[in-house]
Amino acid sequence: MKTYRPWFVVGAAVAVVGALVAAFGIFYGNFSPRGYVEDRYTRAASRDIGGNAVAYTSSKSPSQVADEVTDAWKPADQYIDGSGVYLRYDDESVVILPIAAGSVILLERMTTAYPRYHSTVGSHWGWGRGSTVRGGGPGTGK
């Protein structure tokens, strides 16, 4: 009777787990709102805002795009007005604005998005769940 060495069993288990993770990644894409947008919409580098806001486009209306994104990734906060849809996640934003042929979707870190959109979202984007916009410890940013 042949016996198996423990390293063989551990190696086989690691291989199976690795294959499952890879398959999940292939079939379900990235694991963030950013990844969701990157996988489903058309990159539009000409609409980027500096080096901070990365642009994508869709032929769908801002409300349709927002429904798709929020169905997949529930935002911490959102604000909707005539200018667009503003979604806040823990450390990034998804801003969906109307254009003639649909929508432009802007992905941006909260550290630059909040100052950019503050005049629109004001206090509607509440802060919590790990936000780092105001910075460090006691008294910082107050």
N, C-alpha and C positions, 0 to 999 in steps of 0.2 A: 504494500500500500504506500502510495506516494504522499508525502506531507508537503503542505504549502508553507512557505516562510511568511512571517507576519508582514514583511515589507511588500510582498506581492499583493496581499489583501489591501493594505493601505494604498499602494499605488493604483490598484484597480478602482478603489473608492474615489480617489482624487480625480482620476480620469473621467469617471462617470459624472461627478459633480461638475467638472470643467466643461464637459460636453453639454450638460443641461444648461449651464449659465450661458454658454455660447449660443445655443439654440434659442434660448429666451431672448437674448440680445438681438439676434437676427430677426426673429418674428415680431418682437414688440418694440424695437428701436431704443432710443435713448430714454433715460429715466428721469426726465426733468421737463418743465415747460419749454425751456430752450431747445432741448432735443426734440420735443414734439413738433415745434415750429420748424426746426431745421429739416426734419424728415418729411414734412407735408406741404411746405410752401416753397415758392420759387425765390431763390436768392437774388437780390437786387442791389448790388454793391454801389451803384450810382446814387442810391437813395440813403446810404449810410449817413449818419450825422457824426462827422469827425471820426475819431477812433473809438467812440463810446457806444453808439447805437448802431447795431447791425440790422440791416433792412431785408425784409422778404416781402413778396407780394402775393395776392390772391385775386381771382376774378370775382370772389364773393364779397358781399357787403360786410362792413365792420361787425354788425350784429351777428351775422352768420359765422364769421371767423371766431368771434368771441364765444359763441355757443359751443363751437367745436373744441376750442382750447379749454374752456372751463368745464366741459363735460369730461375731458381727459385729466385735467389738473385744476383742482379747486383753488382759487386764489385766496390769499389771506384777506385782501380787500379789493374792491373794485369801484370804479367811478365811471359813470356813463353820462355824456352830455352830447350836444349837437356837434362837438368837435371830434368825438371819437370815444373809444373804450379804453380805459386805463386799468390794467390788472397789476396788482402788487403781489409778489410772492416773497418768501423769506428774504432773499438777497438779490432778487432781480425783478425786472418789470417786463410786461408785454403790453405795448401800446399799439392799438389798432386804429388807424386813421383812414378816412375815406379818400380815395383818389378817383379820377374819372372812370377808370376801368375796374373798379373794385376797391381793394384795400392795400395799404402798406402796413406791415407788421414790424415794429421796432423792438428789438431785444436789447436790454440795457441793464447794467448793474444798478442797484438802488442808490449807491453812493453818488452816481451822476444823474440818475433818472429823477430822483425826488427834487433836487434843485431845479432841474430843467422844467418839470411839470408842476411845480408847487403852485404857480399862479392859477393853474386849472384845477388841480385836485385838492389844494388847500389842506384842510384837516380831514378830508374824506378818506385819505390813505392813512389809517390808524397805524400805530407802531406797536409791535409786539412780536411774538413768535420768533425771536432771534434777530431782529433788525439791528444792523450795526451802523446805520447812517449817522447817528449822533456821537458815536464813539464810545470811549472807554468807561472808566469807573465813576465813583461818586463825584458830582460837581462838574464833570466833563460835559461841555457842550450846553451848559445851562445858562 
